[in-house]
Amino acid sequence: MFHILLFAMVLMKQICSMRVTSCTLFDFKNTAVDIKMLGAGLHRRLLINSTITSTKRLVDCQILYKFLIPSGAYINMDSVHSFLHKHNVAKAKFDIEAPEEKSEETDFYLCPIHGIRRSFIFAESFQLPVHLRYHKPSRLHEATVLFRAPSLLLRCGTHDVSVTNEECKLHIVKAPCDCSIVERKCDWLQIPTSTNVTLRLSVPTGNIEVRLVVITVTLLSVLLSLSIIIFSSLPAAVIKDKRE
């Protein structure tokens, strides 16, 4: 049964890929978005390498990256701008103090400052600082955070894909027109990519089995400390009377 389900998933993925590549407006030959995680600990850097190759010249085109930041991570919006000198960042809301169980997946958009003027190829590499959240204790002593490659979106001034190409209509998505005003939405073509990378990161957690022991010891320590403080603060005469 498992093998049948796996075969069906692979078949559906191939069919969807064939449908996407049927959008021949630009005749893409090589499109890829690869990601790799750099660093260790809770503060890391996501390395993104993207490539677009078309047999038709791309004229006055904009690129938009759509990330889905998992609930177990966040972007520090106060400092991210200092790392991205060639990209504009769309505003997004992250509660950097919230733990994983009180957070949710968040859309995050990046726009290259320089689009595609007149070229057959677009390629770039950059790093995005990401931070992992606190995870509640578990019996496995660790939690898993999944990072997926961003979606690569394209819009060009000389091609209104939502009107001129019927095959491309199936692959039009709504996204911010640019990273300065996220409330204003435009039609973008979601470019098919030859890679579907998912990174699995392990985050250490506390051991839930020792929580009761820790709480008990902590309470006893607090009660003992309070008893010592109260006893030592009593007047000497009171203590003497009690002894007599």
TORGULO-727678 format. One record per residue (C-alpha): x, y, z. Coordinates in steps of 0.5 Angstrom, whole numbers, padded with zeros to 4 digits, always signed. Example, Ala and Ser with C-alpha at 12.3 -4.5 7.8 and 13.67 -1.06 7.14 Angstrom:
<rs>
+0025-0009+0016+0027-0002+0014
</rs>
This chain:
<rs>
+0000+0000+0000+0006+0005+0002+0009+0003-0005+0003+0005-0009+0002+0011-0005+0009+0013-0006+0008+0012-0014+0002+0016-0014+0006+0022-0011+0011+0021-0016+0007+0021-0022+0003+0027-0019+0009+0031-0018+0011+0029-0026+0005+0031-0028+0005+0038-0025+0012+0039-0027+0009+0038-0034+0004+0042-0034+0008+0048-0031+0013+0047-0037+0008+0047-0042+0008+0055-0040+0012+0057-0046+0012+0064-0046+0019+0065-0044+0021+0057-0046+0025+0056-0040+0031+0051-0041+0034+0051-0034+0031+0054-0027+0034+0052-0020+0033+0054-0013+0038+0051-0009+0039+0052-0001+0044+0050+0004+0044+0052+0011+0051+0055+0014+0053+0056+0021+0051+0052+0028+0047+0053+0034+0040+0057+0034+0043+0063+0029+0045+0061+0022+0045+0063+0015+0041+0060+0009+0045+0060+0003+0041+0061-0003+0043+0060-0011+0038+0061-0016+0039+0061-0024+0034+0062-0029+0036+0061-0037+0031+0062-0042+0032+0062-0050+0027+0068-0050+0030+0074-0048+0028+0077-0041+0026+0084-0042+0025+0089-0036+0023+0083-0031+0022+0083-0024+0024+0077-0019+0021+0076-0013+0023+0070-0008+0017+0068-0003+0020+0064+0003+0015+0060+0008+0019+0061+0014+0017+0055+0019+0014+0056+0026+0020+0054+0029+0024+0060+0026+0024+0067+0025+0027+0073+0021+0030+0079+0026+0027+0084+0022+0031+0090+0025+0037+0087+0023+0036+0083+0017+0037+0089+0012+0044+0090+0014+0046+0083+0011+0042+0084+0005+0045+0090+0001+0043+0087-0006+0035+0086-0004+0029+0089-0001+0026+0086+0004+0018+0086+0005+0015+0088+0012+0013+0082+0016+0011+0080+0023+0015+0076+0027+0015+0075+0035+0022+0074+0036+0020+0072+0044+0015+0067+0042+0016+0059+0043+0015+0055+0037+0008+0052+0039+0006+0059+0040+0008+0061+0033+0006+0060+0026+0009+0059+0019+0010+0066+0016+0011+0069+0008+0017+0072+0007+0019+0076+0001+0025+0079-0002+0026+0083-0008+0033+0084-0012+0034+0091-0013+0037+0090-0020+0032+0086-0024+0033+0083-0031+0034+0089-0036+0035+0085-0043+0038+0078-0042+0037+0070-0043+0040+0069-0036+0039+0071-0029+0044+0068-0023+0045+0070-0016+0047+0068-0009+0046+0071-0003+0045+0069+0005+0039+0070+0009+0040+0070+0017+0035+0066+0020+0034+0064+0028+0031+0058+0031+0026+0058+0036+0026+0055+0043+0022+0049+0043+0018+0045+0049+0022+0039+0052+0020+0033+0049+0022+0025+0050+0026+0025+0044+0031+0031+0047+0030+0034+0040+0026+0038+0035+0026+0038+0027+0025+0045+0023+0024+0044+0016+0026+0049+0011+0024+0049+0004+0027+0052-0002+0023+0059-0004+0018+0060-0010+0021+0064-0015+0016+0069-0018+0017+0073-0025+0014+0079-0028+0016+0082-0034+0014+0089-0037+0013+0086-0044+0009+0080-0042+0002+0080-0039+0002+0073-0037-0005+0073-0034-0008+0076-0041-0004+0073-0047-0002+0066-0045-0008+0061-0043-0003+0056-0041+0001+0061-0036-0006+0063-0033-0006+0056-0029+0001+0058-0026-0001+0065-0024+0000+0067-0017-0002+0073-0013+0004+0077-0009+0006+0084-0007+0008+0088-0013+0014+0090-0010+0017+0089-0003+0016+0097-0001+0008+0096-0001+0006+0089+0001-0001+0090+0001-0002+0092-0007-0002+0085-0010+0000+0083-0018+0000+0077-0022+0006+0073-0022+0009+0067-0026+0011+0062-0021+0017+0059-0025+0018+0051-0025+0025+0049-0022+0029+0043-0023+0030+0042-0015+0026+0041-0009+0030+0042-0003+0028+0041+0004+0033+0042+0010+0032+0038+0016+0035+0042+0022+0035+0039+0029+0034+0043+0035+0036+0041+0042+0030+0041+0047+0030+0039+0054+0028+0032+0057+0020+0032+0059+0022+0026+0064+0026+0030+0068+0021+0036+0069+0018+0033+0075+0024+0032+0078+0027+0039+0077+0020+0042+0079+0020+0039+0086+0027+0040+0087+0026+0047+0085+0020+0048+0090+0024+0045+0096+0030+0049+0095+0025+0055+0095+0021+0053+0101+0028+0051+0105+0031+0058+0103+0024+0062+0106+0024+0058+0112+0032+0060+0113+0030+0067+0112+0024+0067+0116+0027+0064+0122+0034+0068+0122+0029+0074+0122+0026+0073+0128+0028+0077+0134+0033+0073+0139+0028+0074+0145+0022+0070+0141+0027+0065+0139+0029+0064+0147+0022+0064+0149+0020+0059+0144+0026+0054+0147+0024+0055+0154
</rs>
